[in-house]
Amino acid sequence: MRAHRIDRPADLDVVRDSYDRVADNYAHMVLTRGIGDIRSHPWLKASVDAFADTVSGLGPVLDVGCGPGTVTAYLAGRGLDVSGVDLSPRMIENARRLHPQCRFDVASATELDLEEASLGGVLGWWSLFNLPRDVLPQVLALFARALKPGGHFITATHVGDEDAVRTEAYGGVPVRWTTHKWRPEQLVELIERAGMRPVAELRLPADEQSGPGCVVMAERSA
C-alpha cells in the first residue's frame, strides 16, 4: 500500500540547489576536519551506537538526508543493512565516491515511497531541520508507518525559538535555506503525535561549531 502523499515544500528546489553547491566543500571538510563525523563527538557516537544496537537484526535501516554518507557507512561497518538517501544529487555522488560499498539514492524526505512496517530503523540525523513546520509532522508520520513493530527512529536537530535563514555555508558558499529550530519538548510532542514513543533524549549545549541541539530516539508505538 502506498503511503499518503506529503506536501511538497515550496523551497525544495532552492534547498536542493544550495546543497548541491556546498556538497564538495562539505565532503572535503568531513575528510580534512572531521565535520559531521560522529567518531569525533563521543556523545553523538554513543547515541548512534545505541541506535545501532537497538535495531540490529530488525531489518533494513534508512538514513534520510545522508549527505556524503558518513553515518551510513559507520552503520554499515556496524553490520547493519543500511542505505542512504539525500535530496542533493551532488551529495549522493560524493557518498557513492567515498563509500562505494554502501547503497545511496537521490530522494527527498517528502518523496519517499515506503512500505508499511518495512524498516527496522530510520535516521533523520541533522537532516530534517529544513522541512517546513507543517511538513515535518507529515514526514514523521511516514517514518512511524514504515517502521516495523519494535523499530526505532533517531533524529538530531538544532534547538531554538526562532528559525535561521542561511545565506552562506561550509566555506562561504552562497546558499539559501531556512533552519527550522524546535524546542526539545516540541519535537518530542511531534514524534509522539506521529505514532512513536520517545525512549531517549540527549540535549547538547552550543559549542564552537554550532548552537544547541538535541537527539531523540523513539520506538514505533504498538
Residue pairs with C-beta under 8 A, 6 or more apart in sequence:
1 115
1 116
2 113
3 112
3 113
3 114
3 116
3 142
3 145
3 146
4 138
4 142
6 110
6 111
6 135
6 138
6 139
6 142
7 110
7 134
7 135
7 138
8 110
8 111
9 15
9 110
9 130
9 131
9 132
9 135
10 132
11 132
11 176
11 177
11 178
12 87
12 108
12 110
14 176
14 177
15 87
15 130
15 176
15 177
16 87
16 88
16 89
16 108
18 166
18 169
18 175
18 176
18 177
19 86
19 87
19 88
19 90
19 91
19 175
19 177
20 88
20 89
20 90
20 91
21 90
21 173
21 174
21 175
22 169
22 170
22 171
22 173
22 175
23 67
23 68
23 88
23 90
23 91
23 93
23 94
24 90
24 94
25 170
25 171
25 173
26 35
26 36
26 67
26 68
26 91
26 94
26 170
27 68
27 91
27 94
27 98
29 35
29 36
29 170
29 171
30 36
30 37
30 68
30 70
31 98
34 40
35 170
35 209
36 67
36 68
36 70
36 71
36 126
37 70
38 44
38 45
38 48
38 70
38 71
38 74
39 45
39 74
43 202
43 204
44 156
44 204
44 215
47 154
47 156
47 200
47 202
47 215
47 217
48 71
48 74
48 75
48 125
48 154
49 78
50 200
50 217
51 121
51 123
51 152
51 154
51 217
52 75
52 78
52 80
54 121
54 152
54 217
55 61
55 80
55 120
55 121
55 151
55 152
56 78
56 79
56 80
57 120
58 120
58 121
58 148
58 150
58 151
59 81
59 118
59 119
59 120
59 148
59 151
60 81
60 82
60 83
60 118
60 119
60 120
61 75
61 80
61 81
61 82
61 83
61 119
61 120
61 121
61 122
61 123
62 82
62 83
62 84
62 85
62 114
62 119
62 121
62 122
62 123
62 146
63 69
63 71
63 72
63 75
63 82
63 83
63 84
63 85
63 123
63 125
64 84
64 85
64 109
64 112
64 122
64 123
64 124
64 127
64 128
64 143
65 85
65 86
65 87
65 109
65 124
65 125
65 126
65 127
65 128
66 72
66 84
66 85
66 86
66 91
66 92
66 95
66 104
66 125
66 127
67 86
67 88
67 91
67 95
67 127
68 91
68 94
68 95
68 98
69 84
69 94
69 95
69 96
69 98
69 99
69 102
69 104
71 123
71 125
72 82
72 83
72 84
72 95
72 99
72 102
72 104
73 98
73 99
73 101
73 102
75 82
75 123
76 82
76 99
76 101
76 102
80 121
81 120
82 102
83 102
83 103
83 104
83 105
84 92
84 95
84 102
84 103
84 104
84 105
85 92
85 104
85 105
85 106
85 107
85 109
85 112
86 92
86 95
86 104
86 106
86 107
86 127
87 106
87 107
87 108
87 109
88 106
89 106
92 104
92 105
92 106
95 102
95 104
96 102
96 104
109 124
109 127
109 128
109 131
109 139
110 131
110 135
110 138
110 139
112 142
114 142
114 143
114 145
114 146
115 146
116 145
116 146
117 145
117 146
117 147
117 148
117 149
117 151
118 146
118 148
119 146
119 147
119 148
119 151
120 147
120 148
120 150
120 151
120 152
121 147
121 151
121 152
121 153
121 154
122 143
122 146
122 147
122 151
122 152
122 153
122 154
123 153
123 154
123 155
124 139
124 143
124 153
124 154
124 155
124 156
124 157
125 154
125 155
125 156
126 156
126 157
126 158
126 213
128 136
128 139
128 155
128 157
129 157
129 158
129 179
129 180
129 181
130 177
130 178
130 179
130 180
131 139
131 180
132 180
133 180
136 180
136 190
137 190
137 193
137 194
140 153
140 190
140 191
140 193
140 194
140 196
141 194
141 195
143 153
143 194
143 196
144 153
144 194
144 195
144 196
144 220
144 221
145 195
147 153
147 196
147 220
148 220
149 220
149 222
150 219
150 220
151 219
151 220
152 199
152 217
152 218
152 219
152 220
153 191
153 196
153 217
153 218
153 219
153 220
154 215
154 216
154 217
154 218
155 187
155 191
155 215
155 216
156 213
156 214
156 215
157 181
157 182
157 187
157 213
157 214
158 164
158 179
158 181
158 182
158 210
158 211
158 212
158 213
159 181
159 182
159 183
159 184
159 203
159 204
159 211
159 212
159 213
159 214
160 181
160 182
160 183
160 211
160 212
161 181
161 183
162 181
163 178
163 179
163 180
163 181
164 178
164 179
164 181
165 176
165 177
165 178
165 179
166 175
166 176
166 177
166 178
166 179
167 174
167 175
167 176
168 174
168 175
169 175
182 190
184 201
184 203
184 214
184 216
187 214
187 216
188 198
188 201
188 216
191 198
191 216
191 218
192 198
192 218
195 220
195 221
196 218
196 219
196 220
196 221
197 218
197 219
197 220
197 221
198 216
198 217
198 218
199 217
199 218
199 219
200 215
200 216
200 217
201 214
201 215
201 216
201 217
202 214
202 215
202 216
203 212
203 213
203 214
204 212
204 213
204 214
204 215
205 212
206 212
